[in-house]
Amino acid sequence: MILSSDKTQFAGATDLREDVENLQTPLQFFKYLQIKYCHIVEQTMIYSAQQCQGNPIKVSNADIESFIGLCMNMSLISNCRYYWSTQFCVNQVANIMTYNAFMKLKRFIHFSNNALQMTG
């Protein structure tokens, strides 16, 4: 499937806050995200508790940082199972988090509380 450039062009706001514009490296941007990790941990645990009342996921800031870092690192191969496979194992990924832990966090990661969302 090939789409024309007018269908693939970004249509959102491109203005950045000054503190974000001043970030010069990918590592600085990644560290900038850390201030948001507590919120993501909280919302992920709320969503997990809503979905799996008997066994909600338990995550930490370090888990979220690892997950986001892995997602950024793994963006080139569509089937993420390969990163943990015996044939194609990528230790820089597999040593950070198990496949099952990654998939569970991927299922429940959340950035806002659905219960507070407006219907409409």
Secondary structure, DSSP 4 states (H G I P E B T S, - for coil): ----HHHHS--S-----HHHHT--SHHHHHHHHHHHHHHHHHHHHHHHHHH-TTS-----HHHHHHHHHHHHHTTT-S-GGGGGSTTT--HHHHTTS-HHHHHHHHHH--SS-GGGSPP-
